């Protein structure tokens, strides 16, 4: 690594920090992507309509599901069905607390908000943080119902620790948190709420505290009574930053997996030479990875299959042959991009001694003999070849035999779609904490790798099988 790489890494990381700060929820992440795509000449498509006659070579498009999952694609100038797709997959969601459908609760003179845990968070890191809410609100406006984004920037909520003096030595040592009993953020005191809006009216108990609804309504410019429902999660108000003594770390919430989401978007909108590309370039940014991907907007859904089906027909007439979708899948590749575990200097034993990814040392290729990651030697070799001349170092990761292994969208898309897949990502510390850490230059490396996949994957000359077989379709 030289000083220009260092400077370029910091610049790219600062761009990512901005992206993360604009994306406090999965809904906001999709909107941040949408705005960038629109600015870069991408056109929105609807799944409710046929795309016949709407897409063309060199065209750039995107479509959205549930406002929390987005697929964007650029059709190569030389693409013809069924040449296949180069897909970078990532996820827009992160572990957090979601406000329950009925959230108004409270004890000991304070109003609290009942929340559900979403995904597997390091929940103790959320204590004593200055929290707020962000997400999607369904608002009645005249005769229509509108989904609206909301993010309250100021600190609203607190999950307080129990002070040390009221804990026994055993309790302190155990640090055992009940996700139901101990995590119920405080919104305000009753006494202040009454001073604010008068004594609580008798009658039906409200589903949500009026104090909370009033704040949302003010932010949205509507009446509290027009708020029909919402998908709201808690988030930290402390912005993401580039930090460390040598300005080489990103300290941020939601690095898993907004880091990959950002890199995928950056690669798609900046990769050159689309005119000569015989394939389609795709980024698929799914919701609900943290809870298993099985949803209308998760990686287990039909979102990508829809795309493949609509790209294998003649763009003008819609005509296709029955096996084109299968051939297209066989010609395609998925780069499943998600956070990787950097070795922790105080817990070296948690990583196998030969597989210890470090920050600032390159993109991590993830292997798992039990297929928790989809990487095979075939696709790893292909990616190594692509990165060799691109100043994009790689590292290998596999867990020790006595350690559990996370998983990601790679095995899911590989299984559902029959597409060769590699799992890879940026090494980070504190995964699933309210605030995570990664290296600035790794962000640059990941963008370089993804860009190389888009520009050069189809140029690789790599046999499909050990037995002589026909080569993949080439234009
Ligand atoms: Zn992840």
Boltz pocket constraint, residues with backbone or C-beta under 6 A from the ligand:
constraints:
  - pocket:
      binder: B
      contacts: [[A, 91], [A, 93], [A, 256], [A, 257], [A, 289], [A, 338], [A, 339], [A, 407], [A, 408]]
      max_distance: 6.0
